[in-house]
Amino acid sequence: MEKLFIRFATLTAKVAGKPWTFLACCGIVVLWALSGPIFQFNETWQLVINTGTTIITFLMVFLIQNTQNRDGAAMQAKLDELLFAVKKADARFIGIEHLTDEELDAILREVEARGLAVHRGKPAGPIKGKPGVRVEDVEAEQPKTARPKTARPGG
C-alpha cells in the first residue's frame, strides 16, 4: 500500500508541476467562467468551482508534502554521507536537522560569520567548540589487543 501511494504521490507531483497542467487548469477556469451566463451566474455555478478547487487543493497538499518529505530525507542522508566521507569535514554537522531551532541558529550564525570572513579575504576558521568524533578516530586511539590464536583443525 505504501509503495503504491509513494508512486502515486511522486507521479502526481511531477504532473502537477508541468506547464501543461497549469494551462489545463487555466482552461478549466476559463470554461467555467464562460459557462456563467448559461447558468445565470447562480450559486450552484459558483459552488462547482469552489468545491472542485477546494477538494483538489486539499488532496494535493498531502501528495506534494509526501514527496517533499521523502526528497528532504533523501537529501539529508546524502549530505550526511558526504560529511562522513570527507575526513576534513566536521562530523558535528551530521544529523543537525534533528537539533532544536536554537542550536541550528547558533550553528548558522557561526557558519555565516565564517562565510563573511572568507568574502573579506580572510581564511575560513573552524566552527567553535570541539569537533565531532568519528568512529575511525576512536578506533585508532584504542590500543590493539592481542587476539588468542585459534586452534586449527587437525593440528
N, C-alpha and C positions, 0 to 999 in steps of 0.2 A: 504494500500500500504506500509506504513512504517513498520508495523509488519511483513509483508511478506519479506521485504528487510532485516529486522533485523534477522529473522530466516535464510534466505539465507546466509547472511554475516557470522553469527555465525557458521553455518554448513560448509561453505566454509573454514573458518579459522581453524576449527577443522580438516577437511580433509587435508588441505594444510600442517598442522603441523605433520602429521603422517609419520613414516618412510617409509611405503609402497608408499606413494605419491612421496616421494623423489626418491625411487628406480624406480618407474614407469617413472618419468621424465628422470632419467638417462638412462633407457631402450629406451625411445623415441630418445634421443640424440645418443645413440649407433646405433639404427636402421637407423637414418638419416645419420650418418657417414658411415655406411656400404653400404648405397644406393648411396654414392658418385660416385663410379666407374660406376654404371649403368647409372647415369645421366651425366657422364663425368665431374663431379665437376663444372657444369655450373652455370651461375648467377641465374637461376630460382631455382636450388637446394639450393643455399645459401640463396636466398630470402625467401624460405619456412621456414627455421629455424629462420631467423632474424625476419620476420614478426610475426610468431607464438609466439616466446618468448616475443617480444615487446608488443603484444596485451595482452597476459596473465599477464605479469608483470604490465602493466598499470591498468588493471582491479583489480588485486589482491591488489594493493596499496590502493585503495578505500575501498575494502571489509575489509581488515585487519585493516585499520585505523578506520573504523566504529566500529569494535569490540573492539579495544584498547580504543577508546574514551568512549564507554559505560562501559567497565571494570574499567577504571580510575575514571569515575564519580561515579560509584557504590562504589569503594574503598574509595574515599574521603567522601562520605556520611556515610559509616560505621565508618570511623575513627572519623569524626565529632561527630557522635552519641556516640562513646566510650568516647571521650573527654568531651562531655556533661554529660554523666552518671557518670564519675569518678569525684567526688567532689574536690579531691586534684589537678586534672589536671588544667592547666592554660587555661582558656577559650579563651585567645588570639589566641590559635592555631586553633580554629575552623574557617574554611574557609580561611586559609592562602594561599591556592592555587590561590586565586584571587589577592594577593598582587603583587607589582612590583618586578622585579628581585633584585633591590637594597634592598628592605625591606626583601625579602626572604634571601638574602645573609647575612644581619645583624643578622637575627634570627638564621641562620645556624651557623654563627661564634660563637654565644653565646652558642648554644646547643653543638657544638663541643668542646668548651672550658670547658663546664661543664662535658662532657664525658671524656676529658683528665684528669680533676681533679679527677674524680671517679677512673680512672685507676691508678692514683698516690696514691690512698688510702684516698683521701680527701672526705668529704661529698658533695653531689650534692647540689649546691646552686640554688636559683630561677633565672629565666631569669630576666635581668634588666628591669626596668620600672614597671608601675602599672599593676597588673594582670587584666585580663578581668573580667567584671562584669556579673554575671548570673542573670537571671530573679528572681530566688528564693531569692537571696540576696537582690535585690531591693525591692521585695515584703515584705521580713521580716523586712526591715527598715521602711516601710511605717506604719504610725500609723493606728491602727484599728479604723474605723469609725463605729459608731452605725448605724445600719440599722433600718429604721422605721418598726414597725410591720405591717403586712398587715392584714386587717380585714378579719376574717373568715366568710365564708357564713353562714348565719342563726344565727350569734351570736354576 
